[in-house]
Amino acid sequence: MKYGVLYHRYTKNLGDDIQAYASSRFLPQIDYMVDREELDTFKSENNEAVSVIMSAWMFRKKWNWPPSPNILPLFVGMHMIRKTIEGKASPLVDEGFEGLGGDYLRSYGPIGCRDKPTERSFKRLSIDSFFSGCITLTLPEFEKTKPKKEYICLVDLPKDVEEKIRNQLKGEDIEIRNYTHINRDPENQFYEMTWEERAKNVEERLKIYQNAKCVVTIRLHATLPCLAMGVPVLWIPLNPKWSRFDPYRNWVECVSPEDFMQDKYNFDFMNPAPNWGKHLETREKLIGTIKKFINENEDKNTIEDIKKTSFTEEERKEFQFQLMKTTLDKWLRPSMDMVNQITKKDREINKLTNNNEKLNKENKKLKNEIKLKNRTFFQKVKGKISRMIK
């Protein structure tokens, strides 16, 4: 069997690479990198079968579905995007999971979901699903080394939250380090790095978290790795009621930014208590599921060995073609409405600009007339005064 790592080539979020890294640890070797946004066009050498742990923020496109027949998928830790045209994802909602798109998931199910809303979404579509937890919960503990000076990590915190923590720890003998999971440097793009470089980047960051006194973050994929590594963590999500955080908000000290600013939290930065351990059962089950998948399929080599679906390749391509047509239609209509609105606004702006230019010209002309009249008036007054003096 050959093995592939599911990743997002063009991501700007370190969290995506942390998920891919967590998956890669289970593979006997890495033969392919499989872009989650190009699942339908993936090709292996010699048309060989490739095992892929399908754990990621999925279905941003939905028209790249179902995946290539070369892929043998294990669906765990999946988050399903259901945004429409107002969001950044595809305008498709459930169209990709009708017909053979849904049959594909049913054939390779049950589907392990990263969160409860994703699990419920699949069940509404009559697709067998369960809560598997996020793949980052399987990360190992790294070697613990005593730093020259104890430190805590602040990851992507709002400025007021960061300032409050710094003021609270003023005078304490501890270093406060700032980190981010979002790459905003146009000169340093993840997609230009090899997977080996990206994996090294992930390891370096995880080792920093591992040896911290504690980690304070808004990021789910800083929080869950810290749970996995046994690092005390305070989670301050910007929207703690967001349903995709179910059930993690109950596994860790979690507080909204507003409540944190009002001291409504229970966390000691200098003497943080260990995490509660509520993730351990989910972690062990997820590790067991993945290891079983790897072991059961190690002798499979061809598409015929792994195929569980009944549709043909021609039917798969026709389904994708129709999905793309639907996507184009859904995107084109509101896009054209937007274009028409912009065009209308441009015309209004041009009209106002022309009117403004006309008013400016008339104003300039009026000013010149006033200046001329004033000049003539003062010349007459000056002449009268001169005659009176004589």
DRENVEXVEX-513585 format. One record per residue (C-alpha): x, y, z; residue in one letter; residue number from 0. Coordinates in nm, 3 decimals, decimal comma, m for minus. Example, Ala and Ser with C-alpha at 12.3 -4.5 7.8 and 13.67 -1.06 7.14 Angstrom:
2
> 1,230/m0,450/0,780/A/0
> 1,367/m0,106/0,714/S/1
//
This chain:
390
> 0,000/0,000/0,000/M/0
> 0,106/0,356/m0,075/K/1
> 0,024/0,641/0,164/Y/2
> m0,071/1,004/0,120/G/3
> m0,094/1,303/0,355/V/4
> m0,405/1,517/0,318/L/5
> m0,305/1,885/0,336/Y/6
> m0,402/2,230/0,213/H/7
> m0,131/2,352/m0,019/R/8
> m0,226/2,721/m0,019/Y/9
> m0,315/2,762/0,345/T/10
> m0,205/3,061/0,551/K/11
> m0,306/2,891/0,874/N/12
> m0,052/2,687/1,069/L/13
> m0,345/2,493/1,216/G/14
> m0,401/2,323/0,879/D/15
> m0,043/2,200/0,875/D/16
> m0,070/2,084/1,238/I/17
> m0,366/1,863/1,135/Q/18
> m0,174/1,725/0,836/A/19
> 0,129/1,661/1,058/Y/20
> m0,085/1,472/1,310/A/21
> m0,217/1,249/1,030/S/22
> 0,129/1,190/0,883/S/23
> 0,256/1,037/1,207/R/24
> 0,044/0,725/1,156/F/25
> 0,169/0,646/0,805/L/26
> 0,442/0,384/0,749/P/27
> 0,582/0,620/0,484/Q/28
> 0,472/0,925/0,287/I/29
> 0,442/0,855/m0,085/D/30
> 0,210/1,139/m0,188/Y/31
> 0,085/1,478/m0,076/M/32
> m0,289/1,500/m0,144/V/33
> m0,435/1,851/m0,169/D/34
> m0,775/1,859/0,000/R/35
> m0,893/2,111/m0,262/E/36
> m0,797/1,884/m0,555/E/37
> m0,929/1,547/m0,442/L/38
> m1,102/1,471/m0,771/D/39
> m0,793/1,517/m0,989/T/40
> m0,543/1,331/m0,771/F/41
> m0,340/1,077/m0,969/K/42
> m0,100/0,815/m0,840/S/43
> 0,181/0,657/m1,034/E/44
> 0,085/0,336/m1,213/N/45
> m0,275/0,391/m1,100/N/46
> m0,190/0,244/m0,758/E/47
> m0,407/0,265/m0,445/A/48
> m0,319/0,529/m0,185/V/49
> m0,440/0,525/0,177/S/50
> m0,532/0,874/0,303/V/51
> m0,651/0,979/0,649/I/52
> m0,921/1,229/0,549/M/53
> m0,907/1,464/0,845/S/54
> m0,945/1,836/0,772/A/55
> m1,174/2,136/0,726/W/56
> m1,342/1,984/0,420/M/57
> m1,582/2,073/0,140/F/58
> m1,474/2,429/0,083/R/59
> m1,535/2,364/m0,285/K/60
> m1,771/2,062/m0,294/K/61
> m1,746/2,040/m0,673/W/62
> m1,421/1,841/m0,633/N/63
> m1,631/1,551/m0,508/W/64
> m1,620/1,254/m0,495/P/65
> m1,244/1,193/m0,468/P/66
> m1,024/1,011/m0,715/S/67
> m1,075/0,633/m0,723/P/68
> m0,705/0,597/m0,638/N/69
> m0,777/0,715/m0,283/I/70
> m0,866/0,474/m0,004/L/71
> m1,012/0,714/0,256/P/72
> m1,044/0,696/0,631/L/73
> m1,289/0,967/0,731/F/74
> m1,207/1,092/1,081/V/75
> m1,178/1,440/1,230/G/76
> m1,377/1,598/0,947/M/77
> m1,536/1,940/0,965/H/78
> m1,797/2,008/0,699/M/79
> m1,834/2,361/0,565/I/80
> m2,197/2,447/0,488/R/81
> m2,155/2,816/0,402/K/82
> m2,335/2,953/0,098/T/83
> m2,261/3,244/m0,133/I/84
> m2,233/3,489/0,158/E/85
> m1,931/3,297/0,289/G/86
> m1,593/3,227/0,139/K/87
> m1,677/2,868/0,047/A/88
> m1,864/2,717/m0,245/S/89
> m2,228/2,826/m0,284/P/90
> m2,323/2,458/m0,282/L/91
> m2,470/2,328/0,042/V/92
> m2,579/1,964/0,020/D/93
> m2,579/1,910/m0,359/E/94
> m2,242/1,734/m0,342/G/95
> m2,387/1,467/m0,114/F/96
> m2,689/1,382/m0,327/E/97
> m2,680/1,084/m0,560/G/98
> m2,341/0,920/m0,597/L/99
> m2,174/1,196/m0,392/G/100
> m2,361/1,071/m0,087/G/101
> m2,319/0,710/m0,196/D/102
> m1,942/0,757/m0,184/Y/103
> m1,953/0,863/0,183/L/104
> m2,193/0,583/0,269/R/105
> m1,962/0,330/0,101/S/106
> m1,658/0,441/0,301/Y/107
> m1,840/0,527/0,621/G/108
> m1,907/0,564/0,899/P/109
> m1,780/0,922/0,885/I/110
> m1,578/1,038/1,184/G/111
> m1,656/1,404/1,252/C/112
> m1,449/1,670/1,424/R/113
> m1,750/1,835/1,585/D/114
> m2,113/1,771/1,669/K/115
> m2,265/2,001/1,401/P/116
> m2,080/1,812/1,128/T/117
> m2,205/1,482/1,271/E/118
> m2,563/1,614/1,272/R/119
> m2,526/1,746/0,914/S/120
> m2,430/1,404/0,781/F/121
> m2,704/1,228/0,977/K/122
> m2,961/1,464/0,823/R/123
> m2,836/1,337/0,487/L/124
> m2,879/0,974/0,602/S/125
> m2,502/0,927/0,610/I/126
> m2,374/0,721/0,902/D/127
> m2,152/0,942/1,117/S/128
> m2,006/0,969/1,465/F/129
> m1,801/1,213/1,672/F/130
> m1,436/1,109/1,637/S/131
> m1,271/1,423/1,769/G/132
> m0,998/1,618/1,593/C/133
> m0,686/1,444/1,462/I/134
> m0,469/1,688/1,661/T/135
> m0,584/1,514/1,981/L/136
> m0,357/1,223/1,880/T/137
> m0,036/1,428/1,887/L/138
> 0,238/1,286/2,112/P/139
> 0,420/1,460/2,392/E/140
> 0,756/1,595/2,282/F/141
> 1,072/1,591/2,490/E/142
> 1,042/1,830/2,781/K/143
> 1,343/2,055/2,834/T/144
> 1,390/2,310/3,108/K/145
> 1,409/2,655/2,947/P/146
> 1,660/2,914/3,064/K/147
> 1,361/3,115/3,181/K/148
> 1,003/3,001/3,225/E/149
> 0,762/3,140/2,967/Y/150
> 0,398/3,143/2,868/I/151
> 0,271/3,156/2,511/C/152
> 0,005/3,399/2,393/L/153
> m0,134/3,288/2,057/V/154
> m0,331/3,536/1,843/D/155
> m0,495/3,706/2,142/L/156
> m0,692/4,032/2,111/P/157
> m0,483/4,333/2,212/K/158
> m0,688/4,414/2,523/D/159
> m0,666/4,053/2,647/V/160
> m0,291/4,045/2,590/E/161
> m0,244/4,377/2,767/E/162
> m0,448/4,257/3,066/K/163
> m0,232/3,945/3,099/I/164
> 0,090/4,144/3,072/R/165
> m0,028/4,388/3,340/N/166
> m0,135/4,101/3,563/Q/167
> 0,207/3,935/3,534/L/168
> 0,406/4,254/3,569/K/169
> 0,681/4,194/3,822/G/170
> 0,665/3,813/3,789/E/171
> 0,980/3,629/3,686/D/172
> 0,838/3,487/3,365/I/173
> 0,878/3,558/2,994/E/174
> 0,569/3,634/2,785/I/175
> 0,598/3,521/2,423/R/176
> 0,365/3,616/2,139/N/177
> 0,287/3,377/1,853/Y/178
> 0,043/3,357/1,564/T/179
> m0,102/3,075/1,353/H/180
> m0,178/3,306/1,060/I/181
> 0,092/3,382/0,803/N/182
> 0,058/3,746/0,701/R/183
> 0,405/3,775/0,546/D/184
> 0,368/3,790/0,163/P/185
> 0,735/3,694/0,131/E/186
> 0,694/3,375/0,336/N/187
> 0,429/3,148/0,186/Q/188
> 0,367/2,798/0,321/F/189
> 0,291/2,662/m0,026/Y/190
> 0,646/2,739/m0,142/E/191
> 0,784/2,505/0,126/M/192
> 0,833/2,131/0,090/T/193
> 0,631/1,907/0,318/W/194
> 0,950/1,830/0,512/E/195
> 0,997/2,202/0,576/E/196
> 0,634/2,247/0,675/R/197
> 0,646/1,948/0,910/A/198
> 0,964/2,084/1,070/K/199
> 0,792/2,419/1,114/N/200
> 0,502/2,244/1,293/V/201
> 0,735/2,045/1,517/E/202
> 0,928/2,355/1,620/E/203
> 0,608/2,532/1,722/R/204
> 0,467/2,230/1,907/L/205
> 0,791/2,192/2,102/K/206
> 0,763/2,557/2,205/I/207
> 0,411/2,493/2,335/Y/208
> 0,524/2,168/2,499/Q/209
> 0,779/2,343/2,719/N/210
> 0,569/2,647/2,806/A/211
> 0,435/2,711/3,156/K/212
> 0,098/2,745/2,987/C/213
> m0,061/2,853/2,658/V/214
> m0,335/3,113/2,620/V/215
> m0,501/3,123/2,279/T/216
> m0,806/3,189/2,063/I/217
> m0,706/2,900/1,832/R/218
> m0,872/2,558/1,838/L/219
> m0,561/2,406/1,683/H/220
> m0,340/2,544/1,954/A/221
> m0,585/2,438/2,227/T/222
> m0,628/2,075/2,116/L/223
> m0,256/2,008/2,059/P/224
> m0,192/2,141/2,410/C/225
> m0,455/1,901/2,546/L/226
> m0,282/1,617/2,361/A/227
> 0,063/1,716/2,493/M/228
> m0,052/1,779/2,849/G/229
> 0,023/2,153/2,840/V/230
> m0,207/2,370/3,060/P/231
> m0,414/2,583/2,825/V/232
> m0,664/2,866/2,859/L/233
> m0,890/2,890/2,555/W/234
> m1,039/3,232/2,476/I/235
> m1,228/3,181/2,147/P/236
> m1,364/3,497/1,989/L/237
> m1,702/3,327/1,955/N/238
> m1,720/3,061/2,229/P/239
> m2,084/2,977/2,149/K/240
> m1,994/2,877/1,793/W/241
> m2,141/2,530/1,750/S/242
> m1,834/2,390/1,576/R/243
> m1,658/2,411/1,914/F/244
> m1,889/2,141/2,056/D/245
> m1,787/1,961/2,275/P/246
> m1,436/2,103/2,321/Y/247
> m1,546/2,405/2,521/R/248
> m1,637/2,161/2,800/N/249
> m1,300/1,988/2,791/W/250
> m1,082/2,283/2,884/V/251
> m1,092/2,612/3,073/E/252
> m1,280/2,819/2,816/C/253
> m1,388/3,183/2,850/V/254
> m1,507/3,455/2,615/S/255
> m1,288/3,766/2,569/P/256
> m1,562/3,974/2,736/E/257
> m1,578/3,750/3,044/D/258
> m1,200/3,735/3,062/F/259
> m1,180/4,114/3,074/M/260
> m1,429/4,105/3,365/Q/261
> m1,219/3,845/3,552/D/262
> m1,482/3,574/3,506/K/263
> m1,238/3,288/3,464/Y/264
> m1,048/3,038/3,676/N/265
> m0,687/3,010/3,559/F/266
> m0,360/3,079/3,741/D/267
> m0,093/3,177/3,489/F/268
> 0,195/3,124/3,731/M/269
> 0,063/2,795/3,876/N/270
> m0,170/2,652/3,610/P/271
> m0,363/2,341/3,703/A/272
> m0,334/2,037/3,474/P/273
> m0,597/2,001/3,203/N/274
> m0,902/1,801/3,305/W/275
> m0,834/1,493/3,092/G/276
> m1,185/1,479/2,940/K/277
> m1,029/1,427/2,596/H/278
> m0,845/1,106/2,678/L/279
> m1,120/0,856/2,591/E/280
> m1,179/1,023/2,253/T/281
> m0,805/1,038/2,188/R/282
> m0,753/0,665/2,253/E/283
> m1,051/0,563/2,038/K/284
> m0,930/0,782/1,751/L/285
> m0,577/0,639/1,769/I/286
> m0,723/0,287/1,769/G/287
> m0,944/0,360/1,466/T/288
> m0,652/0,495/1,262/I/289
> m0,413/0,213/1,352/K/290
> m0,678/m0,045/1,263/K/291
> m0,730/0,122/0,923/F/292
> m0,356/0,117/0,849/I/293
> m0,314/m0,246/0,956/N/294
> m0,619/m0,381/0,773/E/295
> m0,525/m0,225/0,440/N/296
> m0,146/m0,262/0,427/E/297
> m0,162/m0,542/0,167/D/298
> m0,398/m0,365/m0,075/K/299
> m0,234/m0,222/m0,385/N/300
> m0,479/m0,164/m0,668/T/301
> m0,800/0,032/m0,724/I/302
> m0,983/m0,299/m0,750/E/303
> m0,856/m0,389/m0,402/D/304
> m0,999/m0,075/m0,240/I/305
> m1,311/0,009/m0,441/K/306
> m1,637/m0,004/m0,244/K/307
> m1,856/0,204/m0,475/T/308
> m2,072/0,078/m0,761/S/309
> m2,059/0,380/m0,995/F/310
> m1,823/0,395/m1,291/T/311
> m1,550/0,652/m1,353/E/312
> m1,759/0,801/m1,634/E/313
> m2,054/0,842/m1,395/E/314
> m1,827/1,006/m1,138/R/315
> m1,702/1,259/m1,394/K/316
> m2,055/1,333/m1,514/E/317
> m2,165/1,393/m1,154/F/318
> m1,875/1,635/m1,105/Q/319
> m1,954/1,812/m1,431/F/320
> m2,311/1,872/m1,317/Q/321
> m2,188/1,993/m0,978/L/322
> m1,962/2,245/m1,147/M/323
> m2,250/2,368/m1,365/K/324
> m2,466/2,410/m1,055/T/325
> m2,184/2,593/m0,878/T/326
> m2,128/2,826/m1,173/L/327
> m2,498/2,901/m1,197/D/328
> m2,529/2,974/m0,824/K/329
> m2,219/3,190/m0,821/W/330
> m2,282/3,364/m1,153/L/331
> m2,625/3,503/m1,072/R/332
> m2,533/3,686/m0,753/P/333
> m2,199/3,781/m0,908/S/334
> m2,376/3,942/m1,203/M/335
> m2,612/4,119/m0,962/D/336
> m2,305/4,250/m0,781/M/337
> m2,148/4,358/m1,111/V/338
> m2,469/4,538/m1,209/N/339
> m2,487/4,708/m0,870/Q/340
> m2,123/4,816/m0,899/I/341
> m2,184/4,943/m1,252/T/342
> m2,487/5,140/m1,131/K/343
> m2,288/5,286/m0,843/K/344
> m2,005/5,376/m1,081/D/345
> m2,251/5,563/m1,302/R/346
> m2,389/5,749/m1,001/E/347
> m2,037/5,834/m0,888/I/348
> m1,943/5,953/m1,239/N/349
> m2,258/6,165/m1,252/K/350
> m2,182/6,318/m0,914/L/351
> m1,820/6,370/m1,017/T/352
> m1,928/6,545/m1,339/N/353
> m2,177/6,759/m1,146/N/354
> m1,909/6,842/m0,895/N/355
> m1,669/6,942/m1,173/E/356
> m1,944/7,157/m1,328/K/357
> m2,014/7,321/m0,992/L/358
> m1,642/7,378/m0,940/N/359
> m1,619/7,549/m1,279/K/360
> m1,924/7,764/m1,206/E/361
> m1,786/7,844/m0,863/N/362
> m1,451/7,939/m1,013/K/363
> m1,625/8,155/m1,274/K/364
> m1,833/8,324/m1,003/L/365
> m1,523/8,390/m0,793/K/366
> m1,351/8,549/m1,093/N/367
> m1,657/8,768/m1,160/E/368
> m1,664/8,877/m0,794/I/369
> m1,291/8,953/m0,803/K/370
> m1,339/9,159/m1,120/L/371
> m1,633/9,350/m0,973/K/372
> m1,442/9,414/m0,652/N/373
> m1,142/9,535/m0,847/R/374
> m1,360/9,769/m1,055/T/375
> m1,537/9,896/m0,743/F/376
> m1,214/9,968/m0,557/F/377
> m1,068/10,140/m0,862/Q/378
> m1,375/10,370/m0,878/K/379
> m1,354/10,442/m0,505/V/380
> m0,984/10,510/m0,535/K/381
> m1,050/10,750/m0,826/G/382
> m1,316/10,939/m0,629/K/383
> m1,087/10,968/m0,327/I/384
> m0,806/11,100/m0,549/S/385
> m1,034/11,365/m0,701/R/386
> m1,160/11,473/m0,357/M/387
> m0,804/11,516/m0,229/I/388
> m0,717/11,739/m0,524/K/389
//
